[in-house]
């Protein structure tokens, strides 16, 4: 229940726009490299439902999760993200 409330918490439009763009960017990087959500979940140790919510812009990822995702996508550094 707490997770649902945290996800549905209203965000300001600028923040939501950023999260939507970040999610779309992660999706594009992942699909361009031919990596499935399942494979990314396994390589990053982030569960698939969380990755789905992140790609949909529904949650705010921590810098730690972004680092794990960039590594899972084969990017050398977060700057390549």
C-alpha atoms as one frame of an Amber mdcrd trajectory, in Angstrom:
protein
   0.000   0.000   0.000   2.789   2.451   0.850   4.441   1.836  -2.526   1.231
   2.640  -4.375   0.863   5.868  -2.424   4.472   6.849  -3.124   4.052   6.195
  -6.854   0.770   8.037  -7.156   1.991  10.991  -5.118   1.465  14.054  -7.215
   4.617  15.515  -8.677   5.149  18.902 -10.151   4.971  18.856 -13.966   8.686
  19.601 -14.400   9.699  16.660 -12.218   7.249  14.319 -13.964   8.485  15.450
 -17.372  12.059  14.669 -16.324  11.083  11.199 -15.049   9.182  10.470 -18.283
  12.170  11.524 -20.403  14.590   9.533 -18.252  12.412   6.428 -18.537  12.100
   6.839 -22.299  15.864   7.286 -22.583  16.529   4.107 -20.605  14.005   2.226
 -22.749  15.658   3.464 -25.951  19.152   2.570 -24.770  17.964  -0.867 -23.713
  16.027  -1.654 -26.895  18.737  -0.241 -29.177  21.156  -2.703 -27.565  18.664
  -5.561 -27.887  18.470  -6.108 -24.132  15.175  -7.388 -22.740  13.739  -6.159
 -19.465  14.278  -9.611 -18.025  17.930  -9.686 -19.009  18.495  -6.189 -17.586
  16.741  -7.206 -14.371  19.046 -10.200 -13.991  22.237  -8.273 -14.759  21.379
  -5.370 -12.441  19.692  -7.294  -9.607  16.753  -4.855  -9.926  13.400  -6.615
 -10.156  11.589  -6.412 -13.480   8.451  -4.648 -12.141  10.641  -1.875 -10.718
  12.400  -1.467 -14.091   9.003  -1.261 -15.806   7.846   1.478 -13.404  11.125
   3.319 -13.900  10.825   3.184 -17.711   7.247   4.450 -17.411   8.357   7.422
 -15.311   6.350   6.253 -12.325   9.213   6.104  -9.792  12.326   8.105  -8.977
  15.444   5.968  -9.309  18.296   6.375  -6.880  21.744   7.212  -8.213  22.748
   3.708  -7.123  20.069   2.172  -9.364  21.045   4.431 -12.265  24.643   3.250
 -11.884  23.538  -0.390 -11.896  21.396   0.213 -14.998  24.202   2.003 -16.850
  26.512  -0.932 -16.093  23.810  -3.398 -17.181  23.478  -1.508 -20.458  27.222
  -1.756 -21.039  27.944   1.925 -20.537  31.388   2.753 -19.208  30.268   5.560
 -16.894  27.142   7.391 -15.840  28.311  10.212 -18.104  27.637   7.916 -21.092
  24.079   7.605 -19.853
